[in-house]
Amino acid sequence: MRIERLLKIIEEVLPPVSGMEEDRIGLQIQGGRKNISKILITMEIDDYVIKEAISKKTECIICFHPLIYHPLLSISEDSRVGTLSSTLIKNSISLIVVHTNFDSYSEGTSRLLADRLNLETIDFLVQNPKFKNKGMGIIAKPKKPVTGRELLNSVQKICNSPIRHSPWNDTKKIKTIAIVGGSGSMFIQNAINAGVDAFITADISYHHFHEANGKMMLIDPGHYEMEQFVPNGLLKLLKHELKTERDIKINLSNVFTNPVRYFPDTEKYIRLQKNYLINNN
């Protein structure tokens, strides 16, 4: 398959304009490739992912987190981005990024977590004005109202991570929950305005906890921890969109890329997250 055709198919279902305005989406490195027959899907790029791609004779990596985000003044091997970019180019491996355009997809990042939490999705948290079926974050509800402790137990079990959260009166049941996978603290006011009882997102600051206190429960299970279900979601989507393309093989990366460790139970959580990654490949 020509790389231009692959990009066109991806962008038809995940238009770049449906993502955040400042995001870096699409073809980041062509690597001298014109034709693609093997694709590797991963959360993000590191040396081990590239080694895996080379061992599998992969011509194109599709990743969730952009490798190149800020403008590159030069490609040199004294920086992480320069080193990884150089290695991709040397090995003729293309790199395509699917990021907030997957976040805004109706079956995207936030919906994947909601489904695993056995929540019923009601609507987008913030509707995309350009698309009827796209938006950032979701509003969902449990099958029956739950206590804060029950919700925390569920999130901890699914995300396999320690949880940071705000105080919550357990005599008040949680009926509606907003979710923004990854760094979603910019949407706290949207969640407050929506009148939800709880908001699950990552990278919440101390002051954000103050901002929401008494208005809704904030739950932060971690960035990677919320998004670890994305590569499998991307695999499902691409297999569907490329089902008529007989010459394309798509693999999920086996490389665990979470840079976060936990104290004192890091072995426990990392083992659980690695098990999810491997068992869903």
Secondary structure, 3 states (H helix, E strand, C coil): CEHHHHHHHHHHHCCHHHCCCCCCCEEEECCCCCECCEEEEECCCCHHHHHHHHHCCCCEEEECCCCCCCCCCCCCCCCHHHHHHHHHHHCCCEEEECCHHHHCECCCHHHHHHHHCCCEEEEEEEECCCCCCEEEEEEEECCCCECHHHHHHHHHHHHCCCCEECCCCCCCCECCEEEEEEECHHHHHHHHHHCCCEEEEECCCHHHHHHHCCCCEEEECCHHHHHCCHHHHHHHHHHHHCCCCCCCEEEECCCCCCCCCCCCCHHHHHHHHHHHHHHCC
